Amino acid sequence: MRQNRAMLSGEALVRKIGICTIVCVLLACIPAASQNSRRHGESCPVKTASGWRTYVDRLHGFCFSYPSTYAPVAKPWLEKYTHAPDKSALERLRKAAQEHRLLRRQSTQDTTASIIVSLEDRPFNLDSFVAGAPTGSKILPNQSNLARRRSITMVPAEAVWNIRTGIFLT
Amino acid sequence: MEYPDGYFFDLKGKALLITFDGPYINDKTPSPETKDLEGRLLQTFRTF
């Protein structure tokens, strides 16, 4: 009887230690998690003009602000927005939207104006933009062009490139 | 044929495209108001 009681108290002690360990681990994780969240959000939202909203994509790690006169479009993959050539293209766009890789903000003042953000599911490669360059410009400032044409500048990693004008914003 | 303004960004090795589509007022490219908006919006773009 006494031996049983001793075994029971031993089991209870082990259980208590286990619970204490779990509680301690959880308590240690809470500040780390909140610090992480603060670090990720510290640059978002940025200071903008009044009446602007901020879109934050924590999954892919970017954010930007836009005028509140541009409203989210619930189904940006629909043909009326994308003019997708076939069903498979529509399906790819729908998948992209569901994975938060495609979003559309449409002007409430003029429905012909939209801001579209899309994240390609393939590596960033300047050469791949040649085919889609609407101006027909086939010269892109990459390493190989640099070797052939000294006048072309390198692309900074942080640069945003306007495919139409060829202007880089940093 | 209309030509929206598109800006590419290398986001952790993947291509992020921000497109400004219209309005097109007597032009094939977005209006001056949109062009003005482009710079202001892109200035707020951040990665983390």
Backbone of each chain as ProteinMPNN parsed JSONL, in Angstrom:
{"seq_chain_A": "MRQNRAMLSGEALVRKIGICTIVCVLLACIPAASQNSRRHGESCPVKTASGWRTYVDRLHGFCFSYPSTYAPVAKPWLEKYTHAPDKSALERLRKAAQEHRLLRRQSTQDTTASIIVSLEDRPFNLDSFVAGAPTGSKILPNQSNLARRRSITMVPAEAVWNIRTGIFLT", "coords_chain_A": {"N_chain_A": [[0.839, -1.222, 0.0], [1.881, 1.219, 0.958], [3.977, 1.279, -0.807], [2.669, 1.45, -3.231], [1.502, 3.986, -2.928], [3.793, 5.54, -2.891], [4.716, 5.105, -5.487], [2.658, 6.243, -6.916], [2.871, 8.948, -6.106], [5.33, 9.475, -7.186], [4.787, 9.237, -9.937], [2.994, 11.341, -10.14], [4.685, 13.441, -9.598], [6.449, 13.354, -11.787], [4.615, 13.913, -13.782], [3.892, 16.501, -13.036], [6.327, 17.814, -13.396], [6.592, 17.537, -16.115], [4.394, 19.032, -17.047], [5.095, 21.551, -16.069], [7.408, 21.973, -17.571], [6.364, 22.159, -20.179], [4.749, 24.44, -19.904], [6.716, 26.336, -19.303], [8.21, 26.332, -21.697], [6.285, 27.255, -23.494], [5.828, 29.823, -22.435], [8.296, 30.932, -22.884], [8.289, 31.024, -25.616], [6.337, 32.886, -26.386], [7.202, 35.71, -26.092], [9.224, 35.678, -28.058], [7.817, 35.118, -30.373], [6.131, 37.356, -30.571], [8.028, 39.339, -30.845], [9.167, 38.642, -33.258], [6.977, 39.058, -34.947], [6.689, 41.809, -34.632], [9.08, 42.636, -35.751], [8.751, 41.891, -38.406], [6.626, 43.495, -39.147], [7.491, 46.07, -38.85], [8.204, 47.911, -40.828], [5.875, 48.266, -42.142], [2.611, 49.511, -41.771], [3.832, 51.889, -44.135], [4.538, 55.438, -43.997], [2.042, 57.251, -45.458], [0.06, 59.148, -47.848], [-2.974, 60.623, -46.636], [-5.941, 58.655, -46.56], [-5.025, 56.481, -47.83], [-4.526, 52.95, -48.128], [-2.922, 50.057, -46.711], [-1.431, 47.226, -48.05], [-0.454, 44.183, -46.833], [1.588, 41.466, -47.275], [2.284, 38.863, -45.576], [3.021, 36.308, -46.038], [4.646, 36.2, -48.344], [6.286, 38.267, -47.806], [6.149, 41.162, -48.361], [4.998, 44.547, -48.789], [2.804, 47.287, -49.566], [1.411, 50.525, -50.159], [-1.709, 51.955, -51.17], [-4.123, 54.008, -52.92], [-7.259, 54.534, -51.285], [-9.332, 54.621, -52.982], [-9.124, 52.589, -54.658], [-10.43, 49.45, -54.831], [-10.473, 46.091, -53.451], [-10.627, 43.283, -55.673], [-12.618, 40.49, -55.675], [-12.444, 38.07, -57.137], [-9.966, 37.863, -58.931], [-9.108, 36.344, -61.058], [-11.009, 35.994, -62.985], [-12.327, 35.891, -66.323], [-13.211, 38.296, -67.383], [-11.512, 40.141, -66.304], [-8.932, 39.213, -66.797], [-8.778, 38.28, -69.402], [-8.021, 35.75, -70.152], [-6.706, 33.221, -72.291], [-7.619, 30.555, -72.381], [-9.183, 27.769, -70.587], [-7.27, 26.496, -69.014], [-5.427, 28.478, -68.537], [-7.005, 30.229, -67.057], [-7.381, 28.628, -64.837], [-4.799, 28.475, -63.825], [-4.484, 31.118, -63.07], [-6.455, 31.349, -61.161], [-5.461, 29.601, -59.234], [-3.136, 30.97, -58.58], [-4.237, 33.25, -57.398], [-5.5, 32.117, -55.2], [-3.308, 31.289, -53.831], [-2.349, 33.604, -52.923], [-0.82, 34.988, -54.766], [-1.703, 36.585, -56.702], [-3.316, 39.58, -57.049], [-5.822, 42.093, -57.293], [-6.636, 45.459, -57.536], [-9.225, 47.6, -58.038], [-10.198, 50.671, -59.474], [-12.655, 52.622, -57.923], [-13.677, 54.852, -58.917], [-13.184, 54.908, -61.604], [-13.717, 52.28, -63.472], [-12.096, 51.253, -65.394], [-9.571, 51.414, -64.594], [-6.938, 49.811, -62.959], [-4.904, 48.202, -60.455], [-2.61, 45.718, -60.538], [-1.115, 43.029, -58.923], [1.219, 40.55, -59.234], [2.799, 37.527, -58.45], [5.216, 35.669, -59.822], [5.502, 32.14, -60.36], [8.043, 31.23, -60.792], [11.638, 31.381, -61.229], [13.203, 34.632, -60.934], [14.108, 36.242, -63.855], [15.629, 38.248, -66.062], [15.931, 37.932, -68.823], [13.749, 36.409, -69.537], [11.74, 38.206, -69.808], [11.806, 39.331, -72.263], [10.246, 38.23, -74.329], [7.69, 39.067, -73.637], [7.82, 41.775, -73.768], [6.143, 44.655, -74.382], [6.855, 46.818, -75.931], [8.511, 45.913, -77.774], [11.123, 46.095, -77.323], [14.212, 44.582, -77.243], [16.492, 44.591, -75.867], [17.976, 43.979, -72.927], [19.155, 44.906, -69.745], [21.364, 42.953, -68.673], [23.826, 40.635, -67.386], [25.073, 39.397, -69.647], [24.504, 41.168, -71.699], [25.849, 43.336, -70.724], [28.44, 42.569, -71.063], [28.671, 42.764, -73.782], [27.81, 45.334, -74.391], [28.968, 48.177, -73.201], [27.66, 50.408, -72.331], [25.349, 49.765, -71.052], [23.708, 49.513, -67.985], [24.061, 47.722, -64.881], [21.585, 45.781, -63.18], [20.335, 46.767, -60.149], [19.817, 44.754, -57.247], [17.615, 45.499, -55.768], [16.095, 46.917, -57.442], [13.262, 48.185, -59.193], [11.849, 47.506, -62.215], [10.602, 49.157, -64.991], [8.901, 47.823, -67.538], [7.947, 49.006, -69.835], [8.981, 51.645, -70.127], [11.569, 51.225, -69.515], [12.798, 52.255, -67.352], [14.48, 52.31, -64.241], [13.474, 52.035, -60.909], [14.626, 52.726, -57.721]], "CA_chain_A": [[0.0, 0.0, 0.0], [2.768, 2.37, 1.049], [4.778, 1.281, -2.034], [1.783, 1.978, -4.281], [1.357, 5.437, -2.734], [5.065, 6.156, -3.293], [4.768, 5.067, -6.954], [1.702, 7.235, -7.406], [3.404, 10.293, -5.912], [6.412, 9.601, -8.164], [4.158, 9.501, -11.231], [2.438, 12.698, -10.087], [5.81, 14.371, -9.672], [6.906, 13.36, -13.18], [3.59, 14.609, -14.555], [4.0, 17.943, -12.719], [7.534, 18.345, -14.052], [6.266, 17.606, -17.545], [3.493, 20.175, -17.283], [5.888, 22.773, -15.848], [8.307, 22.145, -18.719], [5.559, 22.624, -21.311], [4.356, 25.833, -19.622], [7.914, 27.185, -19.436], [8.547, 26.441, -23.127], [5.286, 28.142, -24.106], [6.076, 31.196, -21.979], [9.511, 31.414, -23.553], [8.003, 31.237, -27.055], [5.438, 34.03, -26.622], [7.912, 36.957, -26.426], [9.954, 35.52, -29.319], [6.845, 35.222, -31.465], [5.66, 38.739, -30.72], [9.151, 40.132, -31.341], [9.26, 38.31, -34.674], [5.872, 39.725, -35.615], [6.985, 43.24, -34.656], [10.163, 42.877, -36.688], [8.205, 41.772, -39.756], [5.686, 44.551, -39.466], [7.95, 47.396, -38.444], [8.252, 48.856, -41.949], [4.549, 48.312, -42.739], [2.467, 50.345, -42.948], [4.709, 53.036, -44.271], [3.791, 56.691, -43.924], [1.5, 57.575, -46.788], [-0.95, 60.205, -47.877], [-4.206, 60.192, -45.973], [-6.863, 58.019, -47.483], [-4.377, 55.338, -48.455], [-4.54, 51.702, -47.368], [-1.688, 49.284, -46.866], [-1.57, 45.783, -48.26], [0.7, 43.482, -46.262], [1.629, 40.038, -47.591], [3.244, 38.27, -44.641], [3.44, 35.018, -46.584], [5.758, 36.394, -49.264], [7.166, 39.269, -47.232], [6.202, 42.487, -48.976], [3.821, 45.381, -48.538], [2.765, 48.566, -50.28], [0.186, 51.278, -49.892], [-2.428, 52.35, -52.39], [-5.265, 54.882, -52.589], [-8.455, 53.797, -50.863], [-10.302, 54.628, -54.084], [-8.947, 51.302, -55.345], [-11.027, 48.417, -53.975], [-10.077, 44.72, -53.826], [-11.496, 42.471, -56.531], [-12.673, 39.194, -54.995], [-12.036, 36.969, -58.011], [-9.184, 38.531, -59.983], [-8.765, 35.438, -62.16], [-12.112, 35.898, -63.939], [-11.962, 36.245, -67.694], [-13.489, 39.715, -67.671], [-10.349, 40.933, -65.881], [-7.649, 38.698, -67.283], [-8.839, 37.923, -70.826], [-7.234, 34.518, -70.29], [-7.041, 32.599, -73.58], [-8.308, 29.26, -72.261], [-9.53, 27.362, -69.23], [-6.074, 26.16, -68.226], [-4.864, 29.758, -68.099], [-7.884, 30.695, -65.973], [-7.12, 27.787, -63.675], [-3.499, 28.91, -63.274], [-4.694, 32.412, -62.417], [-7.247, 31.095, -59.947], [-4.523, 29.0, -58.276], [-2.254, 32.05, -58.127], [-5.007, 34.105, -56.475], [-5.731, 31.371, -53.959], [-2.013, 31.226, -53.13], [-2.007, 35.015, -52.64], [0.188, 35.444, -55.714], [-2.368, 37.464, -57.669], [-4.356, 40.43, -56.464], [-6.234, 43.184, -58.17], [-7.357, 46.566, -56.92], [-9.87, 48.325, -59.141], [-10.645, 52.006, -59.096], [-14.104, 52.755, -57.77], [-14.06, 56.052, -59.66], [-13.092, 54.585, -63.025], [-13.507, 50.824, -63.451], [-11.108, 50.83, -66.395], [-8.247, 51.569, -63.972], [-6.654, 48.768, -61.971], [-3.532, 47.89, -60.055], [-2.526, 44.256, -60.426], [0.161, 42.541, -58.387], [1.32, 39.102, -59.436], [4.088, 36.928, -58.115], [5.418, 34.516, -60.702], [5.914, 30.917, -59.686], [9.282, 30.793, -61.442], [12.73, 32.272, -60.814], [13.338, 35.948, -61.57], [15.082, 36.171, -64.932], [15.349, 39.377, -66.965], [15.837, 37.467, -70.214], [12.421, 35.85, -69.797], [10.793, 39.292, -70.06], [11.942, 39.808, -73.648], [9.104, 37.788, -75.13], [6.482, 39.81, -73.293], [8.049, 43.223, -73.778], [5.165, 45.196, -75.325], [7.412, 47.829, -76.817], [9.342, 45.25, -78.754], [12.522, 46.256, -76.945], [14.811, 43.26, -77.012], [17.761, 44.757, -75.162], [17.771, 44.009, -71.485], [20.428, 45.13, -69.055], [21.809, 41.851, -67.821], [25.267, 40.391, -67.417], [25.578, 39.106, -70.976], [24.46, 42.419, -72.466], [26.901, 44.199, -70.2], [29.7, 42.138, -71.672], [28.7, 43.203, -75.171], [27.551, 46.768, -74.504], [29.435, 48.786, -71.966], [26.802, 51.522, -71.919], [24.192, 49.272, -70.306], [24.008, 49.421, -66.558], [23.603, 46.523, -64.182], [20.324, 45.931, -62.448], [20.478, 46.556, -58.706], [18.917, 43.696, -56.763], [16.404, 46.071, -55.195], [15.458, 47.796, -58.425], [11.996, 47.833, -59.838], [12.08, 47.862, -63.605], [9.412, 49.4, -65.8], [9.141, 47.129, -68.811], [7.585, 49.859, -70.967], [9.888, 52.778, -70.293], [12.943, 50.794, -69.285], [13.343, 53.043, -66.232], [14.604, 51.598, -62.973], [13.21, 52.777, -59.678], [15.281, 52.031, -56.603]], "C_chain_A": [[0.865, 1.259, 0.0], [3.594, 2.495, -0.247], [3.968, 1.868, -3.209], [1.654, 3.496, -4.201], [2.619, 6.163, -3.196], [5.179, 6.198, -4.82], [3.846, 6.121, -7.553], [2.26, 8.647, -7.281], [4.561, 10.543, -6.877], [5.861, 9.929, -9.548], [3.617, 10.932, -11.292], [3.532, 13.736, -10.231], [6.317, 14.499, -11.113], [5.92, 14.14, -14.043], [3.685, 16.127, -14.337], [5.199, 18.572, -13.422], [7.282, 18.531, -15.552], [5.417, 18.811, -17.858], [4.258, 21.481, -17.127], [6.8, 23.049, -17.046], [7.549, 22.718, -19.914], [5.189, 24.095, -21.125], [5.539, 26.764, -19.823], [8.282, 27.395, -20.905], [7.588, 27.401, -23.815], [5.53, 29.591, -23.721], [7.301, 31.785, -22.655], [9.237, 31.747, -25.008], [7.199, 32.505, -27.313], [6.196, 35.329, -26.921], [8.648, 36.854, -27.757], [9.011, 35.691, -30.497], [6.395, 36.657, -31.67], [6.765, 39.636, -31.257], [9.301, 39.926, -32.847], [8.202, 39.054, -35.476], [6.129, 41.224, -35.724], [8.039, 43.543, -35.709], [9.627, 42.838, -38.119], [7.323, 42.944, -40.119], [6.214, 45.943, -39.269], [7.997, 48.395, -39.602], [6.891, 48.976, -42.646], [3.527, 48.59, -41.638], [3.458, 51.501, -42.949], [3.856, 54.3, -44.204], [3.31, 57.067, -45.324], [0.522, 58.739, -46.682], [-2.212, 59.703, -47.185], [-5.161, 59.612, -47.005], [-6.232, 56.858, -48.228], [-4.49, 54.133, -47.533], [-3.223, 50.971, -47.606], [-2.017, 47.814, -47.04], [-0.294, 45.125, -47.734], [0.584, 41.995, -46.601], [2.707, 39.405, -46.709], [3.77, 36.938, -45.162], [4.68, 35.19, -47.463], [6.687, 37.524, -48.83], [7.277, 40.566, -48.009], [4.94, 43.257, -48.612], [3.921, 46.644, -49.385], [1.456, 49.258, -49.921], [-0.423, 51.756, -51.199], [-3.629, 53.205, -52.0], [-6.504, 54.053, -52.242], [-9.557, 53.832, -51.931], [-10.15, 53.376, -54.954], [-9.415, 50.191, -54.401], [-10.592, 47.018, -54.419], [-11.115, 44.054, -54.725], [-11.445, 41.044, -55.99], [-12.138, 38.048, -55.849], [-11.229, 37.522, -59.19], [-8.829, 37.652, -61.168], [-9.842, 35.409, -63.249], [-11.727, 36.473, -65.302], [-12.174, 37.728, -67.989], [-12.335, 40.625, -67.234], [-9.093, 40.515, -66.631], [-7.596, 38.462, -68.784], [-7.987, 36.673, -71.087], [-7.679, 33.759, -71.541], [-7.802, 31.283, -73.465], [-8.529, 28.917, -70.783], [-8.308, 27.057, -68.382], [-5.399, 27.44, -67.711], [-5.685, 30.329, -66.942], [-7.609, 29.927, -64.687], [-5.794, 28.172, -63.008], [-3.666, 30.221, -62.508], [-5.483, 32.245, -61.118], [-6.342, 30.521, -58.842], [-3.601, 30.086, -57.698], [-2.976, 32.939, -57.113], [-5.212, 33.402, -55.136], [-4.452, 31.234, -53.143], [-1.491, 32.623, -52.797], [-0.874, 35.503, -53.537], [-0.422, 36.325, -56.797], [-3.418, 38.277, -56.94], [-4.618, 41.604, -57.398], [-6.986, 44.211, -57.354], [-7.925, 47.394, -58.068], [-10.386, 49.666, -58.654], [-12.17, 52.041, -59.003], [-14.617, 53.969, -58.544], [-14.063, 55.82, -61.172], [-12.747, 53.097, -63.128], [-12.544, 50.339, -64.531], [-9.687, 50.951, -65.835], [-8.054, 50.525, -62.879], [-5.171, 48.715, -61.639], [-3.497, 46.382, -59.839], [-1.138, 43.885, -59.912], [0.19, 41.035, -58.575], [2.731, 38.632, -59.14], [4.232, 35.657, -58.933], [5.894, 33.316, -59.89], [7.165, 30.35, -60.348], [10.38, 31.79, -61.071], [12.744, 33.585, -61.593], [14.44, 35.864, -62.619], [14.746, 37.258, -65.947], [15.175, 38.923, -68.409], [14.435, 36.963, -70.548], [11.399, 36.935, -70.112], [10.809, 39.747, -71.515], [10.7, 39.473, -74.464], [7.859, 38.63, -74.862], [6.653, 41.309, -73.336], [7.131, 43.865, -74.808], [5.739, 46.222, -76.291], [8.247, 47.2, -77.915], [10.821, 45.413, -78.452], [13.119, 44.906, -76.602], [16.119, 43.38, -76.243], [17.476, 44.901, -73.678], [19.116, 44.128, -70.78], [20.796, 43.983, -68.121], [23.315, 41.646, -68.012], [25.777, 40.218, -68.851], [25.57, 40.353, -71.856], [25.587, 43.343, -72.029], [28.232, 43.857, -70.855], [29.808, 42.671, -73.1], [28.575, 44.721, -75.301], [27.905, 47.426, -73.191], [28.484, 49.862, -71.449], [25.634, 51.059, -71.05], [24.564, 49.052, -68.844], [23.463, 48.126, -65.965], [22.312, 46.808, -63.437], [20.578, 45.741, -60.958], [19.443, 45.536, -58.226], [17.591, 44.266, -56.288], [15.611, 46.876, -56.219], [14.113, 47.263, -58.891], [12.104, 48.346, -61.263], [10.76, 48.031, -64.338], [9.661, 48.837, -67.188], [8.831, 48.023, -70.012], [8.612, 50.952, -71.203], [11.346, 52.371, -70.146], [13.602, 51.541, -68.137], [13.397, 52.194, -64.973], [14.276, 52.524, -61.813], [13.884, 52.024, -58.548], [14.771, 52.568, -55.28]], "O_chain_A": [[0.667, 2.197, -0.772], [3.88, 3.592, -0.727], [4.467, 2.634, -4.033], [1.687, 4.202, -5.209], [2.555, 7.234, -3.8], [5.666, 7.176, -5.388], [4.177, 6.791, -8.531], [2.151, 9.451, -8.206], [4.762, 11.667, -7.335], [6.394, 10.79, -10.248], [3.742, 11.633, -12.296], [3.356, 14.765, -10.882], [6.58, 15.6, -11.596], [6.312, 14.918, -14.912], [3.581, 16.922, -15.271], [5.126, 19.676, -13.961], [7.69, 19.519, -16.162], [5.68, 19.533, -18.819], [4.107, 22.403, -17.929], [6.95, 24.191, -17.48], [8.022, 23.64, -20.579], [5.296, 24.896, -22.054], [5.413, 27.832, -20.422], [8.626, 28.506, -21.31], [7.999, 28.247, -24.609], [5.452, 30.485, -24.563], [7.347, 32.976, -22.961], [9.867, 32.639, -25.577], [7.364, 33.136, -28.358], [5.878, 35.998, -27.904], [8.697, 37.826, -28.511], [9.355, 36.326, -31.494], [6.288, 37.124, -32.804], [6.507, 40.568, -32.018], [9.524, 40.869, -33.607], [8.482, 39.606, -36.54], [5.84, 41.843, -36.748], [7.95, 44.522, -36.45], [10.008, 43.665, -38.948], [7.276, 43.348, -41.281], [5.491, 46.915, -39.489], [7.846, 49.597, -39.385], [6.765, 49.704, -43.631], [3.59, 47.915, -40.61], [3.858, 52.01, -41.902], [2.632, 54.253, -44.333], [4.109, 57.181, -46.254], [0.208, 59.235, -45.6], [-2.479, 58.502, -47.156], [-5.182, 60.027, -48.164], [-6.831, 56.309, -49.152], [-4.544, 54.274, -46.311], [-2.511, 51.235, -48.575], [-2.785, 47.237, -46.27], [0.811, 45.477, -48.148], [-0.404, 41.348, -46.253], [3.888, 39.412, -47.053], [4.848, 36.495, -44.766], [5.642, 34.43, -47.349], [7.752, 37.716, -49.416], [8.384, 41.025, -48.289], [3.943, 42.677, -48.183], [4.998, 47.011, -49.855], [0.517, 48.627, -49.437], [0.27, 51.935, -52.201], [-4.099, 53.129, -50.865], [-6.753, 53.005, -52.838], [-10.58, 53.16, -51.802], [-10.944, 53.137, -55.865], [-8.867, 50.015, -53.313], [-10.369, 46.778, -55.606], [-12.32, 44.241, -54.555], [-10.37, 40.458, -55.862], [-11.456, 37.157, -55.341], [-11.741, 37.637, -60.304], [-8.311, 38.14, -62.172], [-9.612, 34.855, -64.324], [-10.923, 37.399, -65.411], [-11.417, 38.337, -68.746], [-12.197, 41.743, -67.732], [-8.293, 41.353, -67.046], [-6.518, 38.443, -69.378], [-7.321, 36.566, -72.117], [-8.874, 33.662, -71.823], [-8.558, 30.932, -74.371], [-8.132, 29.65, -69.877], [-8.298, 27.32, -67.18], [-4.871, 27.476, -66.6], [-5.131, 30.847, -65.972], [-7.604, 30.494, -63.595], [-5.687, 28.192, -61.782], [-3.076, 30.416, -61.445], [-5.212, 32.908, -60.117], [-6.445, 30.905, -57.677], [-3.327, 30.116, -56.498], [-2.4, 33.332, -56.098], [-5.108, 34.018, -54.076], [-4.496, 31.083, -51.922], [-0.327, 32.79, -52.434], [-0.063, 36.332, -53.125], [0.278, 36.761, -57.71], [-4.305, 37.724, -56.291], [-3.759, 42.031, -58.169], [-7.872, 43.868, -56.572], [-7.193, 47.832, -58.955], [-10.94, 49.776, -57.56], [-12.875, 51.555, -59.887], [-15.815, 54.105, -58.796], [-14.826, 56.438, -61.914], [-11.603, 52.708, -62.893], [-12.211, 49.155, -64.582], [-8.717, 50.628, -66.521], [-8.892, 50.374, -61.99], [-4.315, 49.122, -62.423], [-4.269, 45.841, -59.047], [-0.124, 44.372, -60.411], [-0.713, 40.329, -58.126], [3.716, 39.259, -59.53], [3.478, 34.698, -58.765], [6.587, 33.455, -58.881], [7.325, 29.134, -60.451], [10.09, 32.91, -60.649], [12.348, 33.638, -62.757], [15.565, 35.466, -62.318], [13.71, 37.201, -66.61], [14.353, 39.478, -69.138], [13.982, 37.071, -71.687], [10.317, 36.641, -70.621], [9.914, 40.473, -71.947], [10.17, 40.314, -75.19], [7.066, 38.874, -75.771], [5.734, 42.047, -72.981], [7.318, 43.644, -76.005], [5.167, 46.465, -77.353], [8.644, 47.869, -78.868], [11.674, 44.944, -79.205], [12.587, 44.175, -75.766], [16.785, 42.375, -75.994], [16.81, 45.842, -73.246], [20.097, 43.509, -71.192], [20.557, 44.053, -66.916], [23.975, 42.408, -68.719], [26.785, 40.814, -69.231], [26.484, 40.578, -72.649], [26.197, 44.037, -72.843], [29.04, 44.735, -71.161], [30.9, 42.989, -73.57], [29.157, 45.324, -76.203], [27.215, 47.248, -72.187], [28.501, 50.189, -70.263], [24.999, 51.876, -70.382], [25.605, 48.476, -68.528], [22.526, 47.525, -66.492], [22.005, 47.954, -63.11], [20.997, 44.662, -60.541], [18.33, 45.475, -58.748], [16.557, 43.605, -56.387], [14.572, 47.45, -55.892], [13.881, 46.057, -58.965], [12.423, 49.516, -61.479], [9.904, 47.148, -64.305], [10.527, 49.316, -67.92], [9.389, 47.823, -71.091], [9.06, 51.166, -72.33], [12.247, 53.08, -70.594], [14.819, 51.473, -67.963], [12.464, 51.447, -64.679], [14.75, 53.659, -61.753], [13.728, 50.809, -58.433], [15.201, 52.111, -54.221]]}, "seq_chain_B": "MEYPDGYFFDLKGKALLITFDGPYINDKTPSPETKDLEGRLLQTFRTF", "coords_chain_B": {"N_chain_B": [[-4.652, 48.734, -79.316], [-3.504, 48.512, -76.014], [-1.139, 49.602, -73.585], [-0.275, 48.686, -70.563], [1.466, 49.962, -67.66], [4.187, 48.284, -66.358], [5.967, 46.998, -63.586], [8.774, 45.279, -62.574], [10.034, 43.229, -59.974], [12.617, 41.717, -58.154], [11.812, 39.438, -56.039], [12.996, 37.774, -53.581], [14.152, 35.971, -55.36], [12.023, 35.35, -56.976], [9.818, 36.55, -59.563], [8.163, 39.501, -59.107], [5.457, 41.285, -60.228], [4.182, 44.442, -60.701], [1.456, 45.961, -61.948], [0.077, 48.7, -63.655], [-2.882, 49.42, -64.87], [-4.508, 51.245, -67.095], [-6.53, 54.311, -66.468], [-7.062, 54.647, -70.049], [-6.747, 57.387, -71.803], [-7.271, 58.89, -74.652], [-4.839, 57.82, -75.399], [-2.287, 55.264, -75.61], [-1.12, 54.432, -73.37], [-1.266, 54.402, -69.734], [-3.101, 57.035, -67.987], [-1.917, 60.418, -67.17], [-2.448, 60.827, -64.454], [-2.433, 58.256, -63.425], [0.211, 57.598, -63.944], [1.47, 59.327, -62.226], [0.58, 58.272, -59.838], [1.878, 55.831, -59.881], [4.644, 56.195, -59.199], [4.341, 57.183, -56.597], [3.068, 55.094, -55.287], [4.938, 53.009, -55.616], [7.007, 53.956, -54.125], [6.226, 53.314, -51.601], [6.578, 50.662, -51.429], [7.755, 47.837, -49.772], [9.952, 45.271, -48.542], [10.2, 42.404, -46.405]], "CA_chain_B": [[-3.757, 48.055, -78.38], [-3.148, 49.34, -74.857], [0.087, 49.16, -72.929], [-0.205, 49.031, -69.152], [2.815, 50.114, -67.115], [4.51, 47.154, -65.485], [7.23, 47.111, -62.855], [9.215, 43.983, -62.071], [10.882, 43.257, -58.781], [13.169, 40.408, -57.785], [11.407, 39.185, -54.658], [13.577, 36.516, -53.089], [14.391, 35.051, -56.47], [10.826, 35.198, -57.816], [9.463, 37.81, -60.211], [6.936, 40.172, -58.677], [5.083, 42.279, -61.236], [3.129, 45.388, -60.315], [0.948, 46.513, -63.206], [-0.893, 49.794, -63.583], [-3.659, 49.22, -66.094], [-5.5, 52.282, -67.358], [-7.369, 54.441, -67.661], [-6.403, 55.071, -71.279], [-7.517, 58.535, -72.295], [-6.623, 59.36, -75.883], [-3.449, 57.372, -75.377], [-2.155, 53.815, -75.461], [-0.543, 54.161, -72.051], [-2.132, 54.955, -68.669], [-3.237, 58.495, -67.901], [-0.901, 61.087, -66.334], [-2.775, 60.62, -63.028], [-1.939, 56.919, -63.065], [1.677, 57.645, -63.946], [1.836, 59.998, -60.975], [0.3, 57.302, -58.775], [2.866, 54.747, -59.939], [5.819, 56.54, -58.41], [3.97, 57.333, -55.185], [2.795, 53.756, -54.738], [6.163, 52.208, -55.569], [7.841, 54.448, -53.019], [5.784, 52.696, -50.347], [6.834, 49.22, -51.513], [8.772, 47.348, -48.824], [10.028, 43.814, -48.339], [10.681, 42.054, -45.064]], "C_chain_B": [[-3.373, 49.001, -77.242], [-1.94, 48.744, -74.142], [0.096, 49.584, -71.467], [1.254, 49.213, -68.717], [3.071, 48.966, -66.15], [5.873, 47.328, -64.846], [7.579, 45.75, -62.263], [10.141, 44.159, -60.876], [11.34, 41.837, -58.474], [12.876, 40.175, -56.302], [11.884, 37.791, -54.252], [13.7, 35.485, -54.216], [13.191, 34.822, -57.366], [10.448, 36.573, -58.39], [8.123, 38.335, -59.715], [6.647, 41.28, -59.693], [3.955, 43.149, -60.696], [2.706, 46.106, -61.596], [-0.068, 47.612, -62.938], [-1.628, 49.815, -64.926], [-4.728, 50.311, -66.196], [-5.611, 53.353, -66.282], [-6.56, 54.974, -68.855], [-7.251, 56.175, -71.909], [-6.762, 59.143, -73.469], [-5.15, 58.963, -75.946], [-3.42, 55.861, -75.215], [-1.553, 53.441, -74.117], [-1.417, 54.821, -70.975], [-2.058, 56.485, -68.559], [-2.128, 59.109, -67.041], [-1.168, 60.896, -64.842], [-2.248, 59.265, -62.563], [-0.416, 56.919, -62.996], [2.186, 58.315, -62.671], [1.664, 59.034, -59.793], [1.378, 56.22, -58.716], [4.062, 55.019, -59.036], [5.512, 56.596, -56.925], [3.726, 55.973, -54.547], [4.1, 52.951, -54.592], [7.115, 52.674, -54.476], [7.455, 53.813, -51.682], [6.096, 51.191, -50.324], [7.993, 48.827, -50.588], [8.791, 45.819, -48.848], [10.516, 43.562, -46.917], [10.857, 40.549, -44.956]], "O_chain_B": [[-2.971, 50.141, -77.475], [-1.758, 47.527, -74.11], [0.44, 50.726, -71.16], [2.165, 48.673, -69.345], [2.279, 48.708, -65.243], [6.823, 47.758, -65.5], [6.781, 45.148, -61.544], [10.918, 45.111, -60.793], [10.559, 40.887, -58.527], [13.599, 40.654, -55.429], [11.248, 36.78, -54.549], [13.396, 34.304, -54.045], [13.309, 34.173, -58.405], [10.72, 37.612, -57.787], [7.086, 37.694, -59.884], [7.51, 42.112, -59.974], [2.908, 42.648, -60.288], [3.513, 46.775, -62.24], [-0.958, 47.465, -62.101], [-1.068, 50.176, -65.961], [-5.723, 50.293, -65.471], [-4.878, 53.319, -65.294], [-5.538, 55.643, -68.699], [-8.319, 55.925, -72.468], [-5.749, 59.82, -73.295], [-4.322, 59.696, -76.488], [-4.383, 55.25, -74.751], [-1.486, 52.262, -73.768], [-2.219, 55.703, -71.285], [-1.089, 57.118, -68.98], [-1.475, 58.403, -66.273], [-0.229, 60.812, -64.051], [-1.696, 59.135, -61.47], [0.174, 56.315, -62.1], [3.206, 57.914, -62.111], [2.488, 58.991, -58.879], [1.743, 55.753, -57.637], [4.441, 54.184, -58.215], [6.293, 56.13, -56.095], [4.128, 55.729, -53.409], [4.329, 52.301, -53.572], [7.923, 51.899, -53.966], [8.257, 53.778, -50.748], [5.894, 50.531, -49.305], [9.068, 49.424, -50.631], [7.785, 45.169, -49.134], [11.166, 44.413, -46.31], [11.255, 40.048, -43.905]]}, "name": "protein", "num_of_chains": 2, "seq": "MRQNRAMLSGEALVRKIGICTIVCVLLACIPAASQNSRRHGESCPVKTASGWRTYVDRLHGFCFSYPSTYAPVAKPWLEKYTHAPDKSALERLRKAAQEHRLLRRQSTQDTTASIIVSLEDRPFNLDSFVAGAPTGSKILPNQSNLARRRSITMVPAEAVWNIRTGIFLTMEYPDGYFFDLKGKALLITFDGPYINDKTPSPETKDLEGRLLQTFRTF"}
